[in-house]
């Protein structure tokens, strides 16, 4: 790939993308692009790959001369997950030719479902396809059904909304993800009676499915472990920490915590305040900069996650194929388990 780029640059008939265009798409400076295109040292491999991917996309779009497919992403989640999805959108826009994704991110604790549903319906109707990450709510289901009546393809990502009659779901088998969490906690605790605390937030189907898988494996493989209660958080670190601190003061410390929601930092802070971070098995979801830091510090034991960019790429490609008349049922994405030893981003 790099040799071909150099050969192009040495050819006086080269009509490829300008350095400024490549730099803007890759999110780097023109000097970095120049070093990559001239195969000079001093550029990290990940940055070099981003520049070459941006070049490839611009070349392909120039060759196709087509208007890019416009996809709207509507994401209702916590701040950290929203940031991870925004990074995934930027990555897909840099690398996949003929596709432009526009992200719309709302914080769960501040979302009013009916107004969010109106946004999905009104703004989604002007797009070529829609990707939705949202809670279970009748208004949101109705909005997606209305988009489907005007033949807008809708992909549910990470958390499913089957009652919405969406086109397809792309993401983990969340029931299996919860089963993995139970296996990790069960194997980490001694074979004696102990209590486990589950932390949840609002009605996201992925959280409900994770809990069901978790409970099934505890019943079948670790019957001496009991779920003592569920704490319902708002996916904000500060308030989650306050809730758990009050819970620990009233009920004592559980042997393990399974956080099926967001706000891993809030759980970690509560454990640290109680002086029990090293004594409690803590399993959560989504590998982000925050959860990676918690793994490396030893506060979290396991993070169950998935490939954000890979799933969004699959969603965008599915919409492109669907617009072209091809419809294939996607497989579940791979469930990833991270520890302090394999948590690099």
N, C-alpha and C positions, 0 to 999 in steps of 0.2 A: 504493500500500500504506500509506504513512504517513498520507495524508489520511484513508483509511478508518479507521485506528486512532484518529485524533483525533476523527473523527465519532462513533465508538463511545463514546469517553470522555465526549463531550459529551451523549450520550443517557443519561438517568437509568435506562433499563431495561437498561443494560449488565450482563451476567452472565458476562463473560469471565473468564479466569484471573486470579488475584491477582498483584500485583506480586512478592511473595515467591516464588511458584511460577515465574514467568518468570525472575527473577534466578537462582534455583537451577539451572534447566535451562541457562540461557545462560552460567553461570559468571561472572556480574558482580554488582555490588552493586545494591540496590534503587534507589539514587539514579540510577544509570546507566539503569536501566529507565524510571524516571520521566522523565528527560530525553528518551529516545527516544520514549516514548509521547506526550509533549507537544511533540514535534518541535522541541526546543531544541538549540542548538549545543553544542559541547564534547565531542562523541562521535565517535571515529574511524569511518569508513565500515564497516570490517570488524566492529567491535563492534556498530554499529547493525544490520548485517545479521544478526548472530548473535541479537540480541534479538528482531528481527522474525521470524526463523525459529523461535525457541523459542515465541513467541506463536502463530504459525501452527500449530505441532505441537500445542500444548496445546488450542487451539480445535478442531482436527480430532479429537483423541482424545476430547474432551468431547462432540462431536457424534456420533461413532461409538458411544460407550459400549461399546466392545468391550475385552476383555482383550488387552493388547498381545501380539504374537507374540514368544515367547522364543527367542532365538538364542544359542548358545554359540560363541565363537571360541576356538580352541586354537592358540596361536602359539609355535613353537619357532624362535627366531632369536637374533641378537645383541641386546645391550641397546639400541642406538640404533634398530634396526628395530622392536623391541618398543615402544619409546616412541612411534615414529611411528604404529604401529598403534593404540596406546592413544588417541592424539589423534584418529585417524580414527574410532574407536568413539565417542568423546565427541561428535564432530561429527555422526555419523549419528544417535545417540540424541537430539541436540538438534533435528534437522531432519526426520526421517522419522516420520510419524504411524503409530501402531499397531505399532511395532517397538521392542523393547528388546534390545540386544546386551550380553552379559556376557563380558568378555575374560579369558582365562587365559593368562598369558605366562611362558614358561620360557626361560632362557638356554641356548643350544645347548651350550656347554662344560660345563654342569652337568646336562644332561638324560640320563636313563637311558631309552632308547626303550621298553622293555617297560612300565615304570611309567607313562610318558606315554600309551602306548596304552591302558592300563587306565583312565586318567582320561578319555580320549576316549570310550571305550565306556560307562563307568558314568555319567558326568555328561552325556554327549551324549544318552543314551537318555531323559533326562527333559526334553529341549528339543524345541521345534517344528522346529528346524533347526540344522545345525552348519556352521561354517566352519573349515577346517583349513589351517594353514601349517606344513608339517613336512617332514622329510627322508624319503628312501626307506628304509623298513625293514619287514621282514615283519610284525612285531607291529603297527605302525601301519596297514599295509594291512589286516590281519585285523580290527582294531577298526572300521575304516570299513566293511568288508564286513558286519560284524555289525549296525552301525547301519542299513545299507541293507536287511537282511533284515527289520527291523521298520519299514521304510518311513520312516525319518528321512532327509530330504533332506540331502545333504552336498556342500558346495561347497569345492573346493580353490582357494585364493587364492594368487597370485604364483608358486607352484611346484606343479606337477601331480603327482598320484599315480595314473596310469591303471590300474595293477595292482590298486588298491583297489576298483575298480568304483564310484568316487565318482559322484555325480549329474552334476556338471559342473565344468569348470575356468573360472575367470575371472582374467584377467591378461594380461600381454604375451605375444606370441610370442617366447619367450626365445631361440630359434635366430636369429631376426631381430635381436634386441637384441645378441647377440654379433657378428653380421655388421656391425652399425652400429659397434661398438667397433673392429673390424678396419679398417673404412674410415677412421675418424677417425685411428687411429694410423698407418695406411699413408700417408695424405695428409700427416700432420704430419712424418714422417721423410724424410730425403733418399733418393733412389733409388739406394741402395747397400746392400751386405750389412750387416745389423744384427741384434742379438739382442733378443728380447722375453721377459719373465718373466711367467708367469701365477701368480696367487695364488688358491688355492681353500680351502674348508674341508671339512666333512663332506659326505655324499652327498645333497645337495639336487639334485633333478632340474633345477631352473632353472639351477644352475651348470654342470651337465653339458651342457645344451643351449646355453648361452651359449658354452662352450668349443668345441663342435662347429661352431657358426656362425662363430665367430672363426677357427678353423683353415681352414674352407672358403674364406673370403674371402682369407685370406693366401695360400693355395695358388693361387687363381685370379687374383688381382689384384696381389699383392705377393710373388712367389715368392722374391725376394732377402731377405725378412725371415724369420727362423727363430725358433721358440719353443725357447729353450735348456733350459728345465726348468719344472716346476711346484713351487711351495712350498705345502704344506698347513698352513694356520693353524687356530687354534681360535676365530676370530672375536673374540678379545680384543685390544684395542690394544697392551697392554704386551708380551704374549708374541709377538704378530705382529711388533712392532718388533724384539724380540730375535732372532727367527728370521731376519728379513731382514738385520739388521746382520751376523749371522754369515755369511749367504750372500754379501753384498757383499764381506766381508773375504776369503772363500775364492775367489770366482769373478769379482769385479769388478762393475762397474755395467752393467746392461742399458740399451739405448737407450730402452726403453719398458717400463712395467708395466701389465698389465691385471688388475685385481682383480675377479674374478667373485663374491667373497664379501663379508663385512662387514669391520669394522676398518679402514676407510680411514684413520683417524687413526694406526693403527700403521704402515701403509705410509708415510704422510707423515712421521712422526717418524723412521723409518729413513732416508729420503731426506735429511731435514734434518741428521741426525747425520753422514751421509756427505758433506755439502756438495754434493749433487747434485740438489737439489730443482728448480733452474731448468734443469738439463740433461736431465732424464728426462721423457718424455711419460707422464703418469699418468692413466689412465682407470679409473673405477670405477662402481659402481651405487648407486642410492637417494639422492635429494635429501633431506637432513636438515639440522638446524642445523649439525652437524659438517661434513658435506661442503660445505655452502654456504660456511662459513668457509674451508675449504681451497681452494675455487674463488676466493674473493675475495682470498685471500693469494697466489694464483698457484702453489700447490703442486700442486693438481689442475688438469688441463687440461679434462677433460670429465667430467660425471656423467650417466649414462643412467638414467632413472627413469620413474616412472608416477604416476598420480593415486591415492594411497592411499585417500582418502575416496570418490572416484568409484567405484573398484573395489569397495570394501566396500558402498557404497550399491547397486551393481548386484547384489552377492551377496545382500544382504538382500531386495531386491525380487524377485530370482529365487526365493528360498525362499518368500516370501509368495505369489507366483503359483503355485508348485509345490504348495503346500498347498491352494490353491484349484482345483487340477486343470489348470493351464496349464503346459506345459513347452516352452520355446523355447531353442534352442542359442545361447548368446551369442557375439558376435564378440570377437576379441582387442581389448584396450584399446590406446590409443595409446602408442607409445614416445616418450618425451620426452628431448631432449638439452639439457643445461644447460651454460653457460659462465659465466665470471665476470660477464658482462653480462646474463644472464637467469636468475639463480638466486634470485630473491626467493621467499620462502615465504608 
